[in-house]
Amino acid sequence: MNLSWPEFFQATKDRPHWRLVERAITMLGYKGRALDLGCGAGRDTRYLLSQGWRVTAVDREASQRHSPAGRATPGEPEEHPILDPGLQLRA
């Protein structure tokens, strides 16, 4: 199934987080910083935030410029998160 970005966003925005993310943070055993690459509608990002994680969420879609709470996010990163050794989880 090939969906356009708006169709994909609508189809996934209210879906629950992936259980693999839940399992990964349980196995890790502590909270930290996570990088959600390909965050889409933000379902895993929302879950991680609700569990006390600090999350950098990135998506290649230019139209996806909103935080999970619906606010616009700044376009200028303070650091390159992929190279940041302080990240404990990359989802």
Secondary structure in CASP SS format (residue, H / E / C, confidence):
PFRMAT SS
TARGET T0000
AUTHOR 0000-0000-0000
METHOD secondary structure of the structure
MODEL  1
M C 1.00
N C 1.00
L C 1.00
S C 1.00
W H 1.00
P H 1.00
E H 1.00
F H 1.00
F H 1.00
Q H 1.00
A H 1.00
T H 1.00
K C 1.00
D C 1.00
R C 1.00
P C 1.00
H C 1.00
W C 1.00
R H 1.00
L H 1.00
V H 1.00
E H 1.00
R H 1.00
A H 1.00
I H 1.00
T H 1.00
M H 1.00
L H 1.00
G C 1.00
Y C 1.00
K C 1.00
G C 1.00
R E 1.00
A E 1.00
L E 1.00
D E 1.00
L E 1.00
G C 1.00
C C 1.00
G C 1.00
A C 1.00
G C 1.00
R H 1.00
D H 1.00
T H 1.00
R H 1.00
Y H 1.00
L H 1.00
L H 1.00
S H 1.00
Q C 1.00
G C 1.00
W C 1.00
R E 1.00
V E 1.00
T E 1.00
A E 1.00
V E 1.00
D C 1.00
R C 1.00
E C 1.00
A C 1.00
S C 1.00
Q C 1.00
R C 1.00
H E 1.00
S C 1.00
P C 1.00
A C 1.00
G C 1.00
R C 1.00
A E 1.00
T C 1.00
P C 1.00
G C 1.00
E C 1.00
P C 1.00
E C 1.00
E C 1.00
H C 1.00
P H 1.00
I H 1.00
L H 1.00
D C 1.00
P C 1.00
G C 1.00
L E 1.00
Q E 1.00
L E 1.00
R E 1.00
A C 1.00
END
